[in-house]
Amino acid sequence: MKKDIQFLPVEGVQVVIARKENLVNGYDWQVFLINQNNVAIRNVFVTSKGYGQKNDEEQKTSTLRHFFAEVPPSSYEVVETIMPDVFHLNNEYWVSYFIDEQIFDKKFIFVPDSIVDENLVRIPALGLDGILHD
């Protein structure tokens, strides 16, 4: 049962939405999972979805699921590409992974309109500007 599983706090794992300049002088946005721990994280599942309202009408995206067998220490994985069309929604990334036999689990939620130029910071692990959620 889930109530019998001990969940320790997530540390050293971050979700970032970062932009890369593209060939037409615009930006492509991608979601990254960064492992800043000194150990690998294994059996990593990331579930992503968007939900919210626009013009008093409920909107939601498809739920996507991603799996990474291992994310080595001090490295990252590209989770998915994200379109600016969904920046007005809550963009949720639910991350679950193992370190040794211990499971870790956390939801990272980018609230509506938080993915804007004013919130960009330099993400040294990526060499890109992005919105950091840890």
C-alpha positions as CSV (number, residue, x, y, z in Angstrom):
1,M,0.0,0.0,0.0
2,K,1.1,3.5,-0.7
3,K,0.6,4.6,2.9
4,D,3.2,2.0,3.9
5,I,6.0,3.4,1.6
6,Q,8.3,5.9,3.2
7,F,8.9,8.8,0.9
8,L,12.0,10.9,1.7
9,P,12.2,14.5,0.6
10,V,13.4,15.1,-3.0
11,E,16.8,16.8,-3.0
12,G,19.2,17.5,-5.9
13,V,16.6,16.9,-8.6
14,Q,15.2,19.8,-10.6
15,V,12.8,20.4,-13.5
16,V,13.7,23.3,-15.8
17,I,11.9,24.8,-18.8
18,A,14.6,26.3,-20.9
19,R,14.8,28.0,-24.3
20,K,17.3,27.5,-27.1
21,E,17.6,29.8,-30.0
22,N,16.5,28.2,-33.2
23,L,17.5,28.8,-36.9
24,V,14.8,31.4,-37.5
25,N,15.8,33.8,-34.7
26,G,13.1,32.5,-32.4
27,Y,13.2,30.1,-29.5
28,D,12.4,26.5,-29.0
29,W,11.4,25.5,-25.4
30,Q,12.2,22.2,-23.8
31,V,11.7,20.6,-20.4
32,F,14.8,19.2,-18.7
33,L,15.2,16.9,-15.7
34,I,18.5,17.7,-13.9
35,N,20.1,15.3,-11.4
36,Q,22.6,17.3,-9.3
37,N,23.1,14.4,-6.9
38,N,26.4,12.5,-6.5
39,V,24.6,9.3,-7.4
40,A,22.6,8.1,-10.3
41,I,18.8,8.1,-10.2
42,R,17.2,5.0,-11.7
43,N,13.9,4.0,-13.1
44,V,12.8,7.6,-13.5
45,F,9.2,8.2,-14.5
46,V,8.0,11.7,-15.5
47,T,4.3,12.3,-16.1
48,S,3.4,15.6,-17.7
49,K,0.1,17.4,-18.2
50,G,-1.3,20.9,-18.4
51,Y,-4.5,22.1,-17.0
52,G,-6.3,25.4,-16.3
53,Q,-8.7,27.9,-17.8
54,K,-8.8,30.3,-20.6
55,N,-11.7,32.7,-21.2
56,D,-13.7,30.9,-18.4
57,E,-13.4,27.6,-20.3
58,E,-11.6,24.6,-18.8
59,Q,-8.6,23.4,-20.8
60,K,-6.3,20.5,-20.4
61,T,-3.6,18.8,-22.4
62,S,-2.9,15.1,-23.0
63,T,-1.0,13.3,-20.2
64,L,2.4,12.2,-21.4
65,R,4.6,9.6,-19.7
66,H,8.4,9.4,-20.0
67,F,10.8,6.9,-18.7
68,F,14.6,7.0,-18.2
69,A,16.4,3.9,-17.0
70,E,19.1,6.0,-15.4
71,V,20.1,9.7,-15.1
72,P,23.8,9.7,-14.1
73,P,25.1,12.0,-11.4
74,S,25.5,15.7,-12.3
75,S,23.7,15.3,-15.6
76,Y,20.3,15.9,-17.3
77,E,17.8,14.5,-19.7
78,V,15.5,16.3,-22.1
79,V,11.9,15.3,-21.0
80,E,9.9,16.9,-23.8
81,T,9.4,19.9,-26.0
82,I,6.8,22.4,-24.7
83,M,4.9,24.9,-26.8
84,P,4.3,28.5,-25.7
85,D,0.6,27.9,-26.4
86,V,0.3,26.1,-23.0
87,F,2.3,28.6,-20.9
88,H,-1.1,30.0,-19.6
89,L,-1.8,26.6,-18.0
90,N,-0.5,24.9,-14.9
91,N,2.2,22.7,-16.3
92,E,2.7,19.7,-14.0
93,Y,5.6,17.3,-14.0
94,W,5.3,14.4,-11.6
95,V,8.7,12.8,-11.1
96,S,9.3,9.4,-9.4
97,Y,12.7,7.7,-9.2
98,F,14.9,5.3,-7.1
99,I,18.2,5.8,-5.4
100,D,19.3,2.3,-4.4
101,E,16.0,0.8,-3.0
102,Q,14.5,4.0,-1.9
103,I,11.7,5.6,-3.9
104,F,11.4,9.4,-4.3
105,D,8.4,11.3,-5.6
106,K,7.6,14.9,-6.3
107,K,5.3,17.1,-8.3
108,F,6.8,20.2,-10.0
109,I,4.1,22.7,-11.0
110,F,4.8,25.7,-13.2
111,V,1.8,28.0,-12.5
112,P,0.0,29.9,-15.2
113,D,2.1,32.6,-16.9
114,S,5.2,31.9,-14.8
115,I,7.1,30.9,-18.0
116,V,7.9,34.5,-19.1
117,D,11.1,36.4,-19.9
118,E,11.1,38.2,-16.6
119,N,11.5,34.9,-14.7
120,L,14.4,33.6,-16.9
121,V,17.6,32.8,-15.0
122,R,20.9,31.3,-16.2
123,I,20.9,27.5,-15.7
124,P,24.6,26.6,-15.5
125,A,24.0,22.8,-15.8
126,L,22.5,23.4,-19.3
127,G,24.3,26.6,-20.4
128,L,20.8,28.0,-21.2
129,D,18.3,30.5,-19.8
130,G,15.2,29.0,-18.3
131,I,12.7,28.8,-15.5
132,L,13.9,26.7,-12.6
133,H,11.7,24.6,-10.3
134,D,13.3,22.7,-7.5
